[in-house]
């Protein structure tokens, strides 16, 4: 097993998950493709495991998310996406034009970085913020189209 695969295997073990080839491959794909959708992850996994089923990838993503090894995000109007950056309460920037997603650190303080005006008895442990706008490429393209 390569050192990279061993790293993913150790992450699975530390989360009390059995180490299987599909789990290692999915974890590797999520690390290699930040903010990837399920299809992108499936394609990446099938590059090394051509016979893996779509359902197996969905099941592994669910198990990895439940174990806290990956984070599932779903900006409004987008399919679910997965990332390996977990446990730090970071947020996301989403381009309205091309859909590019980028990480942005929490603006102020520690998790949760936002305080609800009324927590209604909940014990809040995470705040999710999505910033919407245009990525640099789309902003430049829009500017160049609007100039004569």
SVG drawing of the C-alpha trace seen along z (x, -y; Angstrom):
<svg xmlns="http://www.w3.org/2000/svg" viewBox="-37 -51 41 55">
<polyline fill="none" stroke="black" stroke-width="0.4" points="0.0,0.0 1.4,-3.4 2.0,-6.0 -0.9,-8.0 -3.2,-5.0 -1.9,-4.2 -2.7,-7.7 -6.3,-7.3 -6.5,-3.8 -5.3,-5.2 -8.0,-7.9 -10.6,-5.2 -9.3,-3.2 -9.3,-6.2 -13.0,-6.7 -13.7,-3.0 -14.5,-2.3 -13.3,0.9 -10.6,0.2 -11.8,1.2 -10.6,0.4 -13.7,-1.7 -13.5,-3.6 -9.8,-4.4 -10.5,-5.4 -13.4,-7.7 -11.4,-9.4 -8.5,-9.8 -10.9,-11.3 -12.4,-13.8 -8.9,-15.0 -7.8,-15.2 -11.0,-17.1 -12.1,-19.7 -15.8,-20.6 -16.4,-17.8 -19.9,-16.5 -20.7,-12.8 -20.2,-12.3 -16.7,-13.7 -15.9,-11.5 -17.4,-8.4 -15.2,-9.1 -12.1,-9.5 -12.8,-6.3 -13.6,-4.3 -10.2,-5.3 -8.6,-2.9 -11.6,-0.7 -13.5,-0.4 -16.1,2.0 -17.2,0.0 -20.9,-0.8 -22.5,-4.2 -24.4,-3.0 -21.1,-1.9 -19.7,-5.4 -22.9,-7.0 -22.8,-4.6 -19.1,-5.4 -19.7,-9.1 -22.5,-8.8 -20.3,-6.7 -17.4,-9.1 -19.7,-12.1 -21.3,-10.5 -17.8,-9.7 -16.7,-13.3 -14.0,-12.4 -15.5,-14.5 -18.0,-17.3 -21.0,-17.5 -22.1,-21.0 -24.9,-21.9 -25.2,-25.6 -28.6,-26.6 -29.3,-25.5 -26.3,-23.1 -25.9,-19.4 -24.2,-18.0 -20.5,-18.5 -17.8,-17.0 -14.6,-18.2 -11.9,-16.9 -11.5,-20.1 -13.5,-19.3 -13.7,-20.4 -12.7,-24.0 -16.1,-25.7 -14.8,-27.4 -17.2,-28.8 -17.5,-29.0 -17.4,-31.5 -19.6,-30.5 -19.5,-32.1 -23.0,-32.8 -21.8,-32.4 -19.6,-29.3 -20.3,-27.7 -16.7,-27.6 -16.5,-27.1 -13.6,-28.3 -12.9,-28.0 -12.9,-31.0 -11.8,-31.0 -14.3,-31.9 -14.6,-35.7 -14.5,-36.2 -13.9,-34.0 -14.1,-30.2 -16.9,-27.8 -19.6,-28.8 -18.4,-32.1 -21.9,-33.5 -24.1,-33.8 -27.9,-33.3 -30.1,-36.1 -32.3,-33.5 -31.0,-29.9 -34.4,-28.6 -32.8,-26.1 -30.5,-24.6 -26.8,-24.0 -25.3,-25.6 -22.0,-24.0 -21.7,-25.1 -22.7,-28.1 -22.8,-27.8 -22.2,-30.8 -22.1,-30.9 -20.8,-34.0 -22.2,-34.5 -20.6,-36.6 -18.4,-36.3 -15.0,-34.5 -12.1,-36.6 -12.3,-35.0 -16.1,-35.6 -15.8,-39.1 -13.0,-39.9 -15.1,-38.3 -18.2,-40.3 -16.1,-43.6 -14.6,-43.0 -18.0,-42.3 -19.4,-45.5 -16.6,-47.7 -16.9,-49.0"/>
</svg>
